[in-house]
Amino acid sequence: MSKIIDERLMAAAIRYARRNIARTKTNPSVACIIVRSENGKDQIVGRGITAIGGRPHAEPVALAEAGDKAKGATAYVTLEPCAHHGATPPCAQTLIDAGIARVVTAWVDPDSRVDGKGHAMLRAAGIDVETGILAEEARHDLGGYLARKQQNSPWVTLKLAISKDGYIGVKGKGQVKITGAISRAQVDMMRSYHDAIMVGSSTAIEDDPELICRRPSLKSRSPHRIILDSRARLSPKSRLVNSLDIAPLSIVVGPNADQTNIDALQKTGANIISGELVDGRIALPEMLEDIAATGISSLFVEGGAKVANAFLEAGLVDEVNMFIGDMMVGENGITAPINRQLPPAGFSLVRTEHFEDDVLYVYRKGEH
Ligand SMILES: NC(=O)c1ccc[n+]([C@@H]2O[C@H](COP(=O)([O-])OP(=O)(O)OC[C@H]3O[C@@H](n4cnc5c(N)ncnc54)[C@H](OP(=O)(O)O)[C@@H]3O)[C@@H](O)[C@H]2O)c1
């Protein structure tokens, strides 16, 4: 198959894998598309995606749909097929047994149980293997899984809504609408693609947000909420606690946090994470390592200004989603650590999108 066809089919697999992002527990959402060439025509004969909860994997689902048509066909898989035995045989073996002739992947799986062994098994069975196809495109969605496996840290996206005059809110005023309804709907979508959302204690206390996906169709995809609250100041009566039936809530506290309040929060069903302190603030790299160990691969940091600044200064942000709204805040504004004129250092602009009068600027770390 030509490189163009390979890329088109891999692009289809990447799009398909998006369906179950953040719904596959500690497994990444992977897609497999099986394509058969007959009389000069390519036909998709099987499609599979990692199931909600993480199992079954994409390959056996796609092979089951393809049946006998898998013999001699090409499998496009967004991540290297697994090589290790669990309750079910490794996916690489399942592809071999089905008579697949060629496997095209975007990424090697960095999990130490796989890490090239899946590709090696396929090659040893005489299967033609090509990897690295549309790797950069697939990285956007697999980024969290890859970061957790390679760096013991989730993929961190910082999202901020900034007024035309460079502010994220008004001192002492709680939540201020900086962007319009369409941007807020986009934020709901973005939340649903992440394993967890994080804000600082001031945002949690002053704004009293729920931090869920507000749209009814997305509510069940609301991610885990995590609050950086070194002194355990969050009220057990807050809306974050009152929405525990919609999504889990974790509070990262320091060693000197108020024990009575910790007990009261724990009684509600909120989870307490013990953090370390550096200069009176939760130590971020250690906290990221701790939450990655629980299987959180992607973290959506939503502010406020102090938390955004701390993540940026520590070099812990992978992507910035900067919404610039069409309003002015004026007096008593809370200054955003970045803005359109002061983009994050060491990042490059990869995409711009317009939502009514708002503009979203997406930056990624490094050169692109
Ligand atoms: N427009 C937007 O996108 C947006 C988004 C979110 C919030 N906001 C606005 O921002 C305002 C609050 O922002 P803010 O800057 O005052 O506070 P913040 O960033 O929400 O919270 C800061 C607090 O978090 C706690 N914290 C724990 N560990 C930390 C660490 N490593 N780094 C930084 N903070 C840490 C500290 O309080 P403890 O000592 O209690 O632990 C710190 O004072 C609100 O008015 C809200 O409406 C706007």
PDBQT file of the ligand as one rigid body, heavy atoms in Angstrom, charges set to zero:
ROOT
HETATM    1  N1  LIG A 401     -10.388  32.606  33.783  1.00  0.00    +0.000 N 
HETATM    2  C1  LIG A 401      -9.933  31.428  34.139  1.00  0.00    +0.000 C 
HETATM    3  O1  LIG A 401      -9.541  30.599  33.297  1.00  0.00    +0.000 OA
HETATM    4  C2  LIG A 401      -9.891  31.071  35.589  1.00  0.00    +0.000 A 
HETATM    5  C3  LIG A 401      -9.678  29.745  35.959  1.00  0.00    +0.000 A 
HETATM    6  C4  LIG A 401      -9.598  29.429  37.302  1.00  0.00    +0.000 A 
HETATM    7  C5  LIG A 401      -9.731  30.429  38.257  1.00  0.00    +0.000 A 
HETATM    8  N2  LIG A 401      -9.943  31.707  37.873  1.00  0.00    +0.000 N 
HETATM    9  C6  LIG A 401     -10.047  32.778  38.893  1.00  0.00    +0.000 C 
HETATM   10  O2  LIG A 401      -8.806  32.837  39.578  1.00  0.00    +0.000 OA
HETATM   11  C7  LIG A 401      -9.021  33.264  40.903  1.00  0.00    +0.000 C 
HETATM   12  C8  LIG A 401      -8.209  32.430  41.852  1.00  0.00    +0.000 C 
HETATM   13  O3  LIG A 401      -6.871  32.384  41.397  1.00  0.00    +0.000 OA
HETATM   14  P1  LIG A 401      -5.659  32.518  42.380  1.00  0.00    +0.000 P 
HETATM   15  O4  LIG A 401      -4.445  32.716  41.575  1.00  0.00    +0.000 OA
HETATM   16  O5  LIG A 401      -5.999  33.548  43.411  1.00  0.00    +0.000 OA
HETATM   17  O6  LIG A 401      -5.644  31.122  43.146  1.00  0.00    +0.000 OA
HETATM   18  P2  LIG A 401      -5.540  29.600  42.674  1.00  0.00    +0.000 P 
HETATM   19  O7  LIG A 401      -4.434  29.479  41.695  1.00  0.00    +0.000 OA
HETATM   20  O8  LIG A 401      -6.891  29.108  42.293  1.00  0.00    +0.000 OA
HETATM   21  O9  LIG A 401      -5.165  28.878  44.050  1.00  0.00    +0.000 OA
HETATM   22  C9  LIG A 401      -3.954  29.180  44.664  1.00  0.00    +0.000 C 
HETATM   23  C10 LIG A 401      -3.841  28.431  45.962  1.00  0.00    +0.000 C 
HETATM   24  O10 LIG A 401      -3.703  27.039  45.728  1.00  0.00    +0.000 OA
HETATM   25  C11 LIG A 401      -2.951  26.489  46.784  1.00  0.00    +0.000 C 
HETATM   26  N3  LIG A 401      -1.783  25.769  46.286  1.00  0.00    +0.000 N 
HETATM   27  C12 LIG A 401      -1.330  24.600  46.797  1.00  0.00    +0.000 A 
HETATM   28  N4  LIG A 401      -0.237  24.211  46.176  1.00  0.00    +0.000 NA
HETATM   29  C13 LIG A 401       0.043  25.109  45.218  1.00  0.00    +0.000 A 
HETATM   30  C14 LIG A 401       1.095  25.218  44.274  1.00  0.00    +0.000 A 
HETATM   31  N5  LIG A 401       2.056  24.311  44.160  1.00  0.00    +0.000 N 
HETATM   32  N6  LIG A 401       1.104  26.299  43.485  1.00  0.00    +0.000 NA
HETATM   33  C15 LIG A 401       0.144  27.229  43.575  1.00  0.00    +0.000 A 
HETATM   34  N7  LIG A 401      -0.875  27.174  44.462  1.00  0.00    +0.000 NA
HETATM   35  C16 LIG A 401      -0.923  26.125  45.295  1.00  0.00    +0.000 A 
HETATM   36  C17 LIG A 401      -2.475  27.634  47.664  1.00  0.00    +0.000 C 
HETATM   37  O11 LIG A 401      -3.397  27.781  48.727  1.00  0.00    +0.000 OA
HETATM   38  P3  LIG A 401      -3.270  26.938  50.085  1.00  0.00    +0.000 P 
HETATM   39  O12 LIG A 401      -2.177  27.580  50.857  1.00  0.00    +0.000 OA
HETATM   40  O13 LIG A 401      -4.615  27.072  50.683  1.00  0.00    +0.000 OA
HETATM   41  O14 LIG A 401      -2.918  25.541  49.707  1.00  0.00    +0.000 OA
HETATM   42  C18 LIG A 401      -2.616  28.818  46.758  1.00  0.00    +0.000 C 
HETATM   43  O15 LIG A 401      -2.791  30.038  47.435  1.00  0.00    +0.000 OA
HETATM   44  C19 LIG A 401     -10.518  33.193  41.145  1.00  0.00    +0.000 C 
HETATM   45  O16 LIG A 401     -11.025  34.495  41.176  1.00  0.00    +0.000 OA
HETATM   46  C20 LIG A 401     -11.069  32.476  39.934  1.00  0.00    +0.000 C 
HETATM   47  O17 LIG A 401     -12.327  32.954  39.568  1.00  0.00    +0.000 OA
HETATM   48  C21 LIG A 401     -10.040  32.058  36.568  1.00  0.00    +0.000 A 
ENDROOT
TORSDOF 0
